[in-house]
Amino acid sequence: MKKLLLIGAAALFLAGCQSDSQRDRALVGGGLGAATGAAIGAATGNGVGGALVGAAIGGAGGAIVGSATTPKNCTAYDQYGRPYAVSCP
């Protein structure tokens, strides 16, 4: 039970990190997914095999979701050539 609480607390702390880099978001998502998948796989009682499978599936899923949800930052220029941020189409 203590391990599950520790993993949950670490996931909450890492979830607070925000990055606009697609690679960074994929790495964080993969790490969180792998940790969560390993915890769930171990909790099912299938031993090390379940934890490894859960970590692999969670890591791949987290990396895909983290990469796909990266916000897109677009830049536009005013009439004087000064850049400013706009929402992407």
Buried (B, 14 or more C-beta within 10 A) or exposed (E): EEEEEEBEEEBEEEEEEEBEEBEBBBBBBBBBBBBBBBBBBBEEEEEEEBBBBBBBBBBBBBBBBBBEEBEEEEEEEEEEEEEEEEEEE
